[in-house]
Amino acid sequence: MSGEPPAVAMRDLVFGWGSGRAILDIETFRVDRGERVFLRGPSGSGKSTLLGVISGVLEPRAGEVELFGERLGALSASRRDRLRGAELGVIFQLFNLVPYLSVTENVVLPCRLSAERARRVKETGRSLDAEAKRLLDRLGLGAEALLRRRVTDLSVGQQQRVAAARALMGGPSLIIADEPTSSLDIDARERFVDLLKEGCAERGSALLFVSHDTTLSAQFDRVVDLAAINRARVEEAA
């Protein structure tokens, strides 16, 4: 909606580990509400570090990061956690699924931790389990036998799709995907991105998709090259 603050706004951001050299030095970076942005860069270029800063997990040395108009640095730890829990869905590079929980239990977990996300599901008239199954159905994992299995019994590709369903659960306003297609073949990759975009479109969620696989970039509204906006020198991984 016009006049609303963007999903992400970053100004004069500097980040480095401890007292070491800066890894990120970014004058401006922005993701508008509902926008689908492809952030590219080689391994080791700081993409995952940038996501950590945006999500409030990592604290910058200088500069400002805003999510939906709220300055992360000005929020208490509890308020930052509530904002992140309600409005941010993350597909981690290593999935971060809970190994002792079932597929369904992993997907509904964000709604157990955020009353706002649980409320959004309730407004649809569906139960949490029913909403989890709906998302998993769209990702090809809706079979009853799969829903009850532990995630450790799934293939890597199946685990990636569970992580995507968990990120979409409860309609967060921003989805961050960190190299989410790294273990998928070409056909599965295309289908995964299509389903992720559809899931975001249902609620008008912004999507920040981070990858070094530029074959997917044409499916996004805008492509940002991290090297082009990062003034810090970063040695690329071999």
C-alpha positions in Angstrom: 0.0 0.0 0.0 1.3 3.5 -0.9 2.8 5.4 1.9 3.7 2.4 4.0 7.4 1.9 5.0 9.3 -0.8 3.0 9.8 -4.3 4.3 13.6 -3.6 4.6 15.4 -0.3 4.6 19.2 -0.1 5.3 21.4 3.0 5.5 25.1 3.4 6.0 25.4 -0.1 7.3 28.8 -1.4 8.4 29.3 -4.9 9.8 32.5 -6.9 10.8 33.3 -9.6 13.2 34.8 -8.3 16.5 37.4 -5.7 15.8 38.3 -7.2 12.4 37.9 -5.6 9.0 34.4 -4.8 7.7 32.6 -7.5 5.8 29.7 -5.3 4.8 29.8 -1.6 4.0 26.5 -0.7 2.3 25.2 2.8 1.8 21.6 1.8 1.0 19.6 -1.3 0.5 15.8 -1.6 0.3 13.1 -4.3 -0.3 9.6 -2.9 -0.8 6.5 -4.6 0.6 5.4 -7.4 -1.8 8.6 -7.1 -3.9 10.5 -10.2 -5.0 14.3 -9.5 -4.9 17.1 -11.8 -6.0 20.3 -11.1 -4.2 23.3 -12.7 -5.9 26.9 -13.1 -5.1 29.6 -15.9 -5.0 30.2 -18.1 -2.0 31.9 -16.1 0.8 30.7 -12.7 -0.5 28.7 -11.9 2.7 25.2 -12.8 1.6 24.3 -14.9 4.7 25.9 -12.2 6.9 23.7 -9.6 5.3 20.6 -11.8 6.1 21.7 -12.1 9.7 21.9 -8.3 10.0 18.5 -7.9 8.3 16.9 -10.4 10.6 18.4 -8.8 13.7 20.5 -11.8 14.7 23.7 -9.9 14.0 24.2 -6.3 15.2 26.0 -3.9 12.9 28.9 -1.6 13.9 27.2 1.4 12.4 24.2 2.4 10.4 20.5 1.6 10.6 18.3 -1.4 9.6 14.6 -1.0 9.6 11.9 -3.7 9.2 8.5 -2.3 8.3 9.5 1.1 9.6 10.9 -0.1 12.9 14.6 0.5 13.7 16.0 -2.8 15.0 18.7 -1.0 16.9 16.1 1.0 18.9 14.0 -2.0 19.9 14.4 -4.0 23.1 15.5 -7.6 22.7 12.0 -8.9 23.5 10.3 -6.5 21.0 12.8 -7.4 18.3 12.1 -11.1 18.9 8.3 -10.5 18.6 8.7 -8.6 15.4 10.9 -11.2 13.9 8.6 -14.0 15.0 5.5 -12.3 13.6 6.8 -10.8 10.4 9.8 -12.8 9.2 9.9 -16.3 7.7 13.4 -17.7 7.1 14.5 -20.6 5.0 17.9 -21.3 6.4 20.7 -22.7 4.2 21.0 -25.7 6.6 17.2 -25.8 7.2 17.4 -25.6 11.0 14.5 -28.1 11.4 13.9 -29.6 14.8 15.0 -33.2 14.4 12.8 -34.8 17.0 9.6 -33.2 15.7 7.4 -34.5 12.9 7.0 -32.8 9.6 3.7 -31.2 10.7 5.1 -30.2 14.1 8.0 -28.4 12.4 5.7 -26.5 10.0 3.4 -25.3 12.8 6.2 -24.3 15.1 6.2 -20.6 14.1 2.6 -20.3 15.2 3.4 -22.0 18.5 6.0 -19.2 19.1 4.1 -16.2 17.6 0.5 -15.5 18.7 0.2 -13.1 15.7 1.0 -15.8 13.2 -1.4 -18.2 14.9 -4.1 -15.5 14.8 -3.6 -15.1 11.0 -4.2 -18.9 10.5 -7.2 -18.8 12.7 -8.7 -16.1 10.6 -8.7 -18.4 7.6 -11.0 -20.8 9.5 -8.4 -23.6 9.3 -6.6 -25.3 12.2 -2.8 -25.1 12.4 -2.5 -28.7 11.3 -4.9 -28.1 8.4 -2.9 -25.1 7.3 0.3 -27.0 7.5 -1.1 -29.7 5.3 -2.3 -27.2 2.8 1.2 -25.7 2.4 2.8 -29.1 2.4 0.3 -30.3 -0.3 1.4 -27.5 -2.6 5.0 -28.5 -2.0 4.3 -32.2 -2.8 4.6 -33.4 0.8 0.9 -33.7 1.9 0.7 -37.5 2.0 -0.6 -38.6 5.5 2.3 -40.9 6.0 4.8 -38.1 5.4 3.0 -35.7 7.8 3.7 -37.9 10.8 7.3 -38.7 10.0 10.3 -37.2 11.7 12.1 -34.7 9.4 15.3 -36.7 9.8 13.7 -39.6 7.9 13.2 -37.3 4.8 15.5 -36.7 1.9 17.5 -33.4 1.7 15.1 -32.1 -1.0 12.1 -33.0 1.1 13.6 -31.2 4.1 14.1 -28.1 2.1 10.4 -28.1 1.2 9.4 -28.6 4.9 11.6 -25.5 5.7 9.8 -23.5 3.0 6.3 -24.5 4.4 7.5 -23.5 7.9 8.7 -20.1 6.6 5.3 -19.5 4.9 3.2 -20.7 7.9 1.1 -17.9 9.4 1.7 -15.4 6.6 4.8 -13.4 7.6 5.3 -10.2 5.7 8.9 -10.9 4.6 10.3 -14.3 3.5 14.1 -14.6 3.5 15.5 -17.6 1.6 19.2 -18.4 2.0 20.5 -20.6 -0.9 17.2 -22.7 -0.6 17.7 -24.6 -3.9 21.3 -25.8 -3.4 20.3 -29.5 -3.1 17.6 -29.6 -5.8 17.9 -30.6 -9.4 16.9 -28.1 -12.2 13.3 -29.1 -12.5 12.7 -29.2 -8.8 14.4 -25.9 -8.4 12.1 -24.2 -10.9 9.0 -25.7 -9.2 10.3 -24.8 -5.7 10.7 -21.1 -6.7 7.3 -21.0 -8.3 5.6 -22.4 -5.2 7.6 -20.0 -3.0 6.5 -17.1 -5.1 2.8 -18.3 -5.0 3.0 -18.6 -1.3 4.3 -15.0 -0.9 1.7 -13.7 -3.3 -1.2 -15.1 -1.2 -0.5 -12.6 1.5 1.5 -10.0 -0.4 4.7 -11.0 1.4 8.1 -9.6 0.2 10.6 -12.2 -0.8 14.4 -11.8 -0.5 15.9 -14.8 -2.3 19.7 -15.2 -1.9 21.6 -17.4 -4.2 24.7 -17.7 -6.4 22.6 -19.6 -9.0 21.8 -16.8 -11.5 19.7 -19.1 -13.7 16.8 -18.3 -11.3 17.1 -14.5 -11.3 14.8 -13.9 -14.2 11.8 -15.0 -12.1 12.2 -12.0 -9.7 11.2 -8.3 -9.8 14.7 -7.1 -9.3 18.2 -8.5 -9.1 20.8 -7.0 -6.8 24.5 -7.9 -7.0 25.9 -7.8 -3.5 29.4 -6.9 -4.8 27.9 -3.8 -6.5 26.4 -2.4 -3.3 29.1 -3.6 -0.8 32.0 -1.2 -0.5 33.9 -3.6 1.7 36.5 -5.9 0.2 35.5 -9.5 0.7 37.7 -12.4 -0.3 35.5 -14.9 -2.2 35.5 -18.5 -1.1 37.3 -21.0 -3.4 
